[in-house]
Amino acid sequence: MEKKINKPAKIKIKKGDLVKVIAGDSKGSQGKIVEVIIAKNRAIVEGANMVSKHTKPNAANPNGGIVKQEAAIHISNLALVDPKSGVATRVGRKRNADGKLVRVAKKSGEEIK
């Protein structure tokens, strides 16, 4: 039996965005997005959702041991931080003066770079 893969949602956050974790063990922490995994609707956030990974000795880490690293978080548990006020906000899309479609913060109306 084949595993059913959910259709990826419209992802409104990008690599480099500052986001706040709104649910889960890391709730309340903020960080930049390191990577977005579109196929799984997940993102890796700097300093959030830390897990312990057991590693074998290798050239980069001759002793091996336990390494702390970030794990992926579902995008529904992330909210973009408003560039103007610094609070969590939803993301909308509008056309700017040049007629280009840009992302805007719903709370302040500020364009997201």
Secondary structure, DSSP 8 states (H G I E B T S, - for coil): --------------TT-EEEE-SSTTTT-EEEEEEEEGGGTEEEETTSSEEEEEE---SSSTT-EEEEEE-EEEGGGEEEE-TTT-SEE-EEEEE-TTS-EEEEETTT--B--
